Amino acid sequence: MEEGSTVSTTSTAPAEGGSYVGCCHYQRRSKFVTPCCNKVYTCRFCHDENENHPVNRKDVTELVCTSCNTRQKVQARCEKCNLIFGKYTCLECKLFDDEDKKQYHCDGCGICRIGGRDKFFHCEKCNMCLPIKLLNKHKCVENVSRGNCPVCLEDIHTSRMPCHIPDCGHLLHRNCFEELLTFGHYACPICQTSLLDMSRLWKYFDEEIKNTPMPEEFMNFKAEILCKDCHKESTVTFHVVALKCAICGSYNTCRIKGSPYCIDSTRGSPSNDGQSPGTSTSASMPSTSAASGSSASGSSASASTSSASYSPASLSSLSASMVAASPETSTQATASQEPKSKAPSSSSSSD
């Protein structure tokens, strides 16, 4: 929260007088005089798109009325013709907008948001606005919105795009999330936890393993794995299709501690005798986990980690239906710079 933040000033009266002037980002009746280069732009986005440096909106001290062209200090009405610069006005953020997006200023975020103050709350630990439905029902990650999207590496806190919050609590833009799913990546880019309910896919792997018996010489091989969903280690029977977590049943796993080893049936202990699926030249078994599907078949068997990617054509229809069934969880109040938010459940940054 910024020191000395002030409450936004909102005008609901019609912005009468003067012809409509605005840009693709805002409907407003004023233009800013940018302090960095002393040029006139309708909004900071217009400036940033045409200059090689960004402008700090809170450093703006002057504006120009689009009706009478009077240059003046930042204020809600023109000092000469009394024109209202925007139906919504926030003098702290230097924001004017004629379009009703249910804007409100959040002191905690330090910027204006859209979506309605009554539908969002500010989480002090996450340091961002979240929908009321997530009050006491979300995983807090300290200052999670102050970083960049792990997919596009763009800023999240002041983003004009709605953001998606998976169960792990890490943020990514909603369109980046959908793009990951489109290309078959179902794990969080930061912690590798599953991004959505994978139970249908896990059942698919159960059937595949049931219908794909391992060669007899490899039936007693075990593998030590780490589950990326429950974050626990377990020892499981090795299988070329996928490795299932013995604790939570997830296939979002990776091998650890070297190649699979054979359990001596007479002594009940690991044996160095015989072939290992990871070292055999005549019957080499690729290191494959549910987190990598068959896309890992070309990788070395000694690889210890893999990303959540499912590329087999046989999974395409299942994946599509699974993604379609995923709930809308775009929950971050996105900066209301966005002209029209496509996610009604999310608020966008307005300044």
N, C-alpha and C positions, 0 to 999 in steps of 0.2 A: 504494500500500500504506500502510495506516495505521500510525503509530508505536505501539509498545506493544501490538500485536495479540497475542492469546493463542490457543493451540490449543483447539479446541472439546472439550467433555466429552461423550462419547456413552455412554448407558446402553442396553444391549440387553435388560436384565431387564424382565419385564412390569410395567406400572404397576398393581400390585395395589392393592386397597382403594379405597373411595370410589366413588360412582356416576360414570358418564361425564359430563363437562361439557366443552363446547367451543363452537365456533361454526362458521359455514359456511366459515371459512378454515382452522381447525386443530382437531385433536382433542387436547385437553390438560386437565390437572387443576389449573390455576391461573389466576388473573386478575391483570392488572397494575394497579398504582396509578400512574396517569399523572402525571409530575412537573409538567406544564404546567397542569393544571386540577384535580389531586388527585381524580380520579374513577376508578372501577374499571371496566375493560374487559377482555374476554377476550384481545384482541390489538390491535395498533396499527391494523389495518384497520377493526376495529369502531369504534375511537375516531375515525379520520379520516372515516368515513362519517356520524358523528353530530355532529361538532364542526366549527367553521369554521376550524380550525387543525390542522396535522399534529403528530404526536408523534415525537420522536427516540427510537427504541427503545433506543439505547445510553445514554440518560439515565435510563432506568428503574432505580430502586434498590429498590423494594418490590413484593411480590406478595401475593396472598391465596390460601390453600389452599382448594380447593372442597369438601374433605371436612370440615375442622374450622373453616373460616373464620378461621384464624389469619393475622394480618397480620405479615409478616416480610421480611427482606432477600431479595434474589434469590439462590436456591440451587437445587441439583438435587432435594433432598428436603425435605419439611416438617419443621421443627424440633420440632413437637409430635407428629404422628401418623406420621411417617416415610414418608409417601406420596411416591412418585416422580411428579414433575410431568409427565414425558414420557419415552417410550422414547428419543427423541433430545433431548439437551440441549446447547445452546451458551450458556455463560454470558457470552461476549463479546457475542453478538448478542441475548442475552436471549430465546432461542428454545427452546420446548418443543413437541414434537410426538409423538403416539402413532402416527401413520401412517408406515409405512416407505416413504420415497421415495428411499432411498439418499442421504441428506443427507451433506454434508461441508462443513467450513468452509474457505474459500480465503482465505489471508492476503493474497494479491495483490489480490483483489476487495474484501476487507474485509467480506464477508458470507458467509452460508451458501448453498450451491448444492445442487441435487438431480441425480440421475442416476448417481452413483458416482464417487469420486475416481479409480478406475483407468481410467475411460473418458474423462477430460478432462485437459487440461493448461492451464496459465496462460501466455498469451502476454504477455510483458513490454511489448512495444511497443503491441499492441492494448489491453493492460490489461484482459483479460477471459479467461474460461475457454472453451476450444474443444475439440471432440472430437479424440481422439488421431489419427483418420484425416486431420485437417488439419494435423498437425505438419509443418512445412517445405513445406506445400502450399497455403498461403493467402496472399492479399495483405494485408500489414500496413498498417493505417491507425492512426496514433498516437491512443491514447485514444478509439477510435471508439465505445465503448459509453457514454462519459460524456456524450454529447449526447442530444437527444430524437429520437424517431421522426419522420422528415420528413413522414409522412402524418397521424398523429393528434397529434403534438407532445407525446406523453407520454414520461416518462422511460424509458430503455431499460435502464440498468445494473441497477436494482433491479426491473425489470418482472416481473410474475407471468406474462406471456405469453412463449412461445418466440419467438426472433428468427430472421430469415432473413438470410443473408449472401450476396449475389450476387458475381459474379466481381470487381466493382469494389471490393469490400471494405466498402461502406457498409452500415450496419445499418438494418433496419426490422422491425417486428413481423411475424410470420408471417401473422397474419390480415389485416394491412394490405397485405402483399404479395399475398395471394390476392384481396383486394378490388380492388387495382389491375388485376390480370389480368382479373378479372370484368368490369370496365368498359373493357377494351381498352387499358390503359396498360402498355406493356412496357418502359419506360425507367426507370432509377433517378431518383427525384425530385431527387437532389442533383447528379449528374454527367451524367445523360441517357444513360449507357451501357445497352445492352440487358440486361434482367434475366435472360434465359434464352436458350437456343439458338434463334435465329431463322432457321436455314437453310431450313426448310420454307417460311416466309413469304417469304424472299428468292427462292426458286424460283418461288413464286406470282407475285411481281412481275416476274420475268424473263419469264414466259409472258404476263402482261398487257401488258408493253411490246412484246413480239414481236407480239402480236395487235392492238396499237393504234398503227398508224403515225401519225406526226405529219404535219400538212399540209405540202405541198411547200415553201411559203414559210418554214416554220420548221425545216426539216430541218438547216440549218447553224448553228442557234443553240447556243451553248455556255453553260455556267453554272459558276461557281466555287463549290465546296461545301466544307463542313467535315464530316468524318465524326465522329460522336459515339462510335463504338466504337474506332477506332484513333487518333482525335484528330489526323488529318492532313488537309491541304488538297489538293484536286485539281481539275482542269478536266475536265468531262464534257459529253457531248451532252445538251442540255436535252430533257426529256420531261415531259408533263403528268401522267403517272401517278406517277412517282417518279424520284429521282436516285440512281444507284448509285455508291458510292465506287470510284474507279479503283484503289485500293490494296488494300483488304481485301474488296471486294465487298458490303459492308453497304449497306442502304438507310436506315439510321438516320442520315440526313444533313440538313443545312440549308444554304440558299443564303447566300452571303456576298458582299460587295463589289458590291451593286446588282443590277440586273435582268440576265437573260440577254442576251448580245450575239451578233450575227451574225458568222460568219467569212467574209470575202470569199474566195470560191473561187479568184479569179484572183491575189490577192496573199497569201493565207494569213495574213491579219491581221485583227483586229477591225475591223468597219466600223460607222459610225454611220448608214449609209444604210438605208432600208427600215424595216419595222415591227419592233418588239420585242414578244415575247409578253407582256412585263410592262407595255407602254404602249399597245398597240393597242386601239382602241375597237370595231373590228368583229370582231376575233377574239382577245379577251383570254384569255390562258392563266394560270390560277391558279398561285401559288407552292405547289408540292406536293412533299413529300419522303416517303420511306417512313416517316419518323418521325412523319408526321402523316396519311398516307393521304388519303382523300378528305374527311376532316373538316376539312382546311385549304382546301377549295374555296371557302368563303365568305369567306376572309380576303384581304387585299390582296396583290397579287403582289409588292409590294416588301418584304413581311415577310421578315426574315432568319433567324428561328429558329422552331422548332416543337417541340411535345412529342410523345412517342411514343404516338400514339393511332390505333387502326384501327377505324373504325366501319362500313364497308360491310357490308351483310348477307351478301354473298358470302363474306366472310372468317370468319363466325361459326363454322361447323363446323370450319374449319381451325384457328382460334384455340383452340377447345375441345380438340381433339385434341392440339395443341401444348402447351397448359398441362397436360393430363393426363399427357403424357409427360415433363414436367419432373421431375427427381430431387428427392427430399426433401433440402433443404440447410439446414434449420433447425439452425444449428450453435452458436448462443450458449448458454452455460450460463445459463439464465434463473433469476432469483431464486426460491428455493424457497418463496416465499409462496404459490405456486400450489398449491391443494389436490391437483389431479391434472393432471399434464402430459399434453397430448394428443400431443405430439411425442416419441416414445421416444428419439430421437437427441439430444435437447437436454436440458440441465439447467436447472432454474429456481431463482431466488433463494428461499431458505427463510426469510428473516427479515423 
